[in-house]
Amino acid sequence: MRDPYVVLGVARTATPDEVKNAYRKLARSMHPDVNRSDPRAEERFKEVSSAYHLLSDPQRRARFDRGEIDAQGNERTYRPGPGTGGFGFRSRRPAGDRGEGFKPGAGFGEDDLFSDMFRRASRGAGDANGAGAGLRPQRGQDAHYRLKVSFEEAALGCTRRITLTNRKTLDVRIPPGWEDGHTLRLKGQGAAGIAGGAAGDALVEIGVREHPVFRRDERNVIAEIPVTLREAVLGARITVPTLEGLVTLTVPEDSNTGTVLRLRGKGIPAEDAVRGDLLVHLRIVLPDPADPRLKAVVRKLKDPDVDPRTKAGLI
């Protein structure tokens, strides 16, 4: 491998921050994911990562500067050789250092932008003689996705098709009763593992769109349904929406705003529990535009003996 200072384009007097900044700049431009059409991109990225691995370690950098190890981190020993006054250099890997390769994430925090790049580079960190063969298997990273579904789809369950980052398509089954923010885990559908490690998972976060009529209360569904004054006073048969379509509901006589009518078994299904109910909250609406005949009738009505606000304990 070339001189690590030359590879990173820094002086031998460069500070650790200067070395790290040079690596960041090169890693961003040379990463294989950014240069998919360049077959040599991975090799160049490995060389940059190997150079940084050596120079980011103060002890290894000092030993390299003293000529004790080569650019690959191998020990240098003397041997007789022609034209060298009886001495020459030879690189030797100590027995305890075989297969060391890269230590994934060396010099980085868990949240560092380039920690993933550095881990991926570790797959090819060894030399042509298999120096990286001793890498420990590492599990691949999880892939994160977000899927938007309707209120009805989340309540009743559905199957949706998603496209993964590797362009593979999967049919994802969302169980009945799924709530906003819940996450599905698809085993083995994340990034590939390193050195024979298991693949990561795909985590699909479900987002539930708001519904213009329905809202959820645990296993029950609440719907506020408008009724006319005539329907509320005299009673009526009205059509109301449910998760599975329209049904007919009887409004009793003398119903009021806030009256709750329960449709059993029309709420959120559950695989391990009794299905919830649909709770219909009635809301009386007056004619629009106003009907002068209604005003005439109301004027003839006797005022109530008790103020409704007093009865409700508001005043």
Secondary structure as the mmCIF struct_conf table of DSSP 4:
data_model
#
loop_
_struct_conf.conf_type_id
_struct_conf.id
_struct_conf.beg_label_comp_id
_struct_conf.beg_label_asym_id
_struct_conf.beg_label_seq_id
_struct_conf.end_label_comp_id
_struct_conf.end_label_asym_id
_struct_conf.end_label_seq_id
HELX_RH_AL_P HELX_RH_AL_P1 PRO A 4 LEU A 8
TURN_TY1_P TURN_TY1_P1 GLY A 9 GLY A 9
TURN_TY1_P TURN_TY1_P2 ARG A 12 THR A 13
HELX_RH_AL_P HELX_RH_AL_P2 PRO A 16 MET A 30
TURN_TY1_P TURN_TY1_P3 PRO A 32 VAL A 34
TURN_TY1_P TURN_TY1_P4 ARG A 36 SER A 37
TURN_TY1_P TURN_TY1_P5 PRO A 39 ARG A 40
HELX_RH_AL_P HELX_RH_AL_P3 ALA A 41 LEU A 55
TURN_TY1_P TURN_TY1_P6 SER A 56 SER A 56
BEND BEND1 ASP A 57 ASP A 57
HELX_RH_AL_P HELX_RH_AL_P4 PRO A 58 ASP A 65
TURN_TY1_P TURN_TY1_P7 ARG A 66 GLY A 67
BEND BEND2 GLU A 68 GLU A 68
STRN STRN1 ILE A 69 ILE A 69
TURN_TY1_P TURN_TY1_P8 ALA A 71 GLN A 72
BEND BEND3 GLY A 73 GLY A 73
HELX_LH_PP_P HELX_LH_PP_P1 ASN A 74 ASN A 74
STRN STRN2 GLU A 75 ARG A 79
TURN_TY1_P TURN_TY1_P9 PRO A 82 GLY A 86
STRN STRN3 GLY A 88 ARG A 92
HELX_RH_3T_P HELX_RH_3T_P1 ALA A 95 ASP A 97
TURN_TY1_P TURN_TY1_P10 ARG A 98 GLY A 99
TURN_TY1_P TURN_TY1_P11 PRO A 104 GLY A 107
TURN_TY1_P TURN_TY1_P12 GLU A 110 ASP A 111
TURN_TY1_P TURN_TY1_P13 LEU A 113 PHE A 114
HELX_RH_AL_P HELX_RH_AL_P5 SER A 115 ALA A 121
HELX_RH_3T_P HELX_RH_3T_P2 SER A 122 GLY A 124
BEND BEND4 GLY A 126 GLY A 126
TURN_TY1_P TURN_TY1_P14 ALA A 128 GLY A 134
HELX_LH_PP_P HELX_LH_PP_P2 LEU A 135 PRO A 137
STRN STRN4 GLN A 138 GLN A 138
HELX_LH_PP_P HELX_LH_PP_P3 ARG A 139 ASP A 142
STRN STRN5 ALA A 143 VAL A 149
HELX_RH_AL_P HELX_RH_AL_P6 PHE A 151 LEU A 156
STRN STRN6 CYS A 158 THR A 163
TURN_TY1_P TURN_TY1_P15 THR A 165 ASN A 166
BEND BEND5 ARG A 167 ARG A 167
STRN STRN7 THR A 169 ILE A 174
HELX_LH_PP_P HELX_LH_PP_P4 PRO A 175 PRO A 175
TURN_TY1_P TURN_TY1_P16 PRO A 176 GLY A 177
TURN_TY1_P TURN_TY1_P17 ASP A 180 GLY A 181
STRN STRN8 THR A 183 LEU A 186
TURN_TY1_P TURN_TY1_P18 LYS A 187 GLY A 188
BEND BEND6 GLY A 190 ALA A 191
HELX_LH_PP_P HELX_LH_PP_P5 ALA A 192 GLY A 193
STRN STRN9 ILE A 194 ILE A 194
TURN_TY1_P TURN_TY1_P19 ALA A 195 GLY A 196
HELX_LH_PP_P HELX_LH_PP_P6 GLY A 197 ALA A 199
STRN STRN10 ALA A 202 VAL A 208
HELX_LH_PP_P HELX_LH_PP_P7 ARG A 209 GLU A 210
BEND BEND7 PRO A 212 VAL A 213
STRN STRN11 PHE A 214 ASP A 217
TURN_TY1_P TURN_TY1_P20 GLU A 218 ARG A 219
STRN STRN12 ASN A 220 THR A 228
HELX_RH_AL_P HELX_RH_AL_P7 LEU A 229 LEU A 234
STRN STRN13 ALA A 236 THR A 242
TURN_TY1_P TURN_TY1_P21 LEU A 243 GLU A 244
STRN STRN14 GLY A 245 VAL A 251
HELX_LH_PP_P HELX_LH_PP_P8 PRO A 252 PRO A 252
TURN_TY1_P TURN_TY1_P22 GLU A 253 ASP A 254
TURN_TY1_P TURN_TY1_P23 THR A 257 GLY A 258
STRN STRN15 VAL A 260 LEU A 263
TURN_TY1_P TURN_TY1_P24 ARG A 264 GLY A 265
BEND BEND8 GLY A 267 GLY A 267
BEND BEND9 GLU A 271 ALA A 273
STRN STRN16 LEU A 278 VAL A 285
BEND BEND10 ASP A 288 PRO A 289
HELX_RH_AL_P HELX_RH_AL_P8 PRO A 292 LYS A 300
BEND BEND11 LEU A 301 LEU A 301
HELX_LH_PP_P HELX_LH_PP_P9 LYS A 302 PRO A 304
BEND BEND12 ASP A 305 VAL A 306
HELX_RH_AL_P HELX_RH_AL_P9 PRO A 308 LYS A 311
TURN_TY1_P TURN_TY1_P25 ALA A 312 GLY A 313
#
